[in-house]
Amino acid sequence: MKRFVTTTLAGALIAGFAWAAAPAADAHASADVKWYGQAAFRIKTPGGKVIVIDPFITKNPKTPADDKDLAKLGKVDLILVTHGHGDHIGDTAALAKMTGAKVGVNADMGHTMRILGMVPKEQLVRFNKSGPINPIGPEITITMTHAEHSSEIVSKKDGVEAIYPGGEPAGYIIKLEDGYTIYHSGDTGVFKDMELIHDLYKPDLALICIGGWFTMDPRHAAYAVNKFLKPKTVMPMHYGTFGLLKGTPDQLKTHLSGMGDTTEIVVMQPGDEKTFGK
């Protein structure tokens, strides 16, 4: 049985550059965030737009059985994919075909998706790091950020595996209609330019990988949160899905506490949905 928790987070309005200023919005507007496990999320914005990130759902061992039916996602306006690995591309092609959603990816991976017939050209939104875009309306801004990882697409043809270019890995900044800002780290190691993510975007909510081996472990994630990102709220992700991803939320809490960090930590279970807002 899925759990739905509603919490309103107090916080100051994001200070930003004039070009990034959000239009006035209902002070009680909020974003509904649902986690499917690994790095897969659905975000419902205050204005009713639906953004899905890294939709590894039907083959995700942590996604509840009741959530594996892609049709239950309903309307989807935008799919964002952080990099080319199978546990992040996941159901992108099927979901794009089912919903007609735009698919935002790094420019190089977009070419690969088109050539392989995964996503039609007219649905692809090919862009790169640091150039804010508004693919689903002027009040929602998407910015691709750096990530320390790798990216490739493995595809089978006639039963033979082949590796195709996946461009560079990325994270995403998603600034919603009311100014609430979410950072999805993608798969990444800690890097000092995370300071820029704080300085430029001041995320309210950071969705941070903690599993280790392929990404930050809890110690590195805590360092990134405390020293560089400084979000109001952090939610751990990308852990426990497979045997090598051994980091835990409790370890993240321990490391942050040891640094004297009081950032709010929200721990969700796959299938949980939570409302965040100003």
Residue, then its C-alpha position, 0 to 999 in steps of 0.5 A: m500500500k503506497r503512503f502519501v505524506t503531505t508536508t509544507l516546508a517553511g522557507a524563504l523565497i529563493a534569492g536569484f538573478a533577475w533573469a531567473a526570477a519567478p512570476a508571482a504565485d500562490a503562496h500555498a502552491s506546492a510540488d508533489v514528488k513521488w519516488y519509484g526507487q533508484a533515481a526515478f521520480r515524478i514531480k507534479t508542479p503547482g500549475g499542473k505540469v508533470i515531470v518524470i526523471d529517469p523513469f526506471i520503473t517496470k524493471n526496477p526491483k524496488t518499485p512497488a508492483d502497483d506502480k509498475d503500470l506506466a499507464k498509472l502515471g497519466k499525463v506526462d509533459l516532460i521526461l528528463v534523463t540524466h545519462g545513458h545507463g539502463d537504470h536511468i533511461g529505463d522506460t523512457a521510450a515506452l513512456a514517451k510513446m504512451t504519453g507524447a511527452k517531450v524528452g529532455v536529454n544531453a544533445d549527444m544522447g538525443h542523437t543516439m536516441r533518435i538514430l536507434g528509434m527510441v524517441p522521435k525527433e519531434q519529441l526530443v529536447r536536446f540541450n546542454k549544461s548551463g543553458p536554462i530552457n523552458p520546454i513546457g512553458p515560460e514559468i518552469t525553468i530547466t537547467m542541466t548541471h555537471a555530474e561526475h559519472s559516465s554515460e553510454i547506451v547499451s542496445k541489442k540488435d538481432g540479439v547482439e549487444a552494442i554500445y552507443p554514445g550517451g553524451e555526458p552525464a548530468g544533473y538537473i535544476i528544476k525551478l517551478e512556477d512558484g520559485y520552488t527549486i529542486y536539484h536532481s543530482g543524477d549519478t555523481g561523485v562530489f565535485k567542488d563546482m557544486e558550490l555553483i549550484h548553490d550560488l546560482y540556484k539555491p535549491d530548496l530540495a536536493l535529491i542526492c545519490i548515496g549508494g556508493w560504488f558508482t556514485m557518492d556514498p553517504r560520507h561524500a553526499a554529506y560533504a556535498v550537502n554541508k560544504f557546497l549545496k546547502p539545500k533546505t531539504v535533502m532526500p537520499m536516492h540511488y541506494g539499496t536497489f542492487g547489492l553494490l549500492k550499500g549506502t543508507p539514509d541512516q549513514l547520511k544522517t550520521h555524517l551530517s550530524g557529525m558535521g553539525d549540519t541541521t539540514e532537514i533529511v526526508v527519507m521516503q520509500p519507493g512508492d511514497e509521495k510527498t508534497f513540498g512547498k514554500 
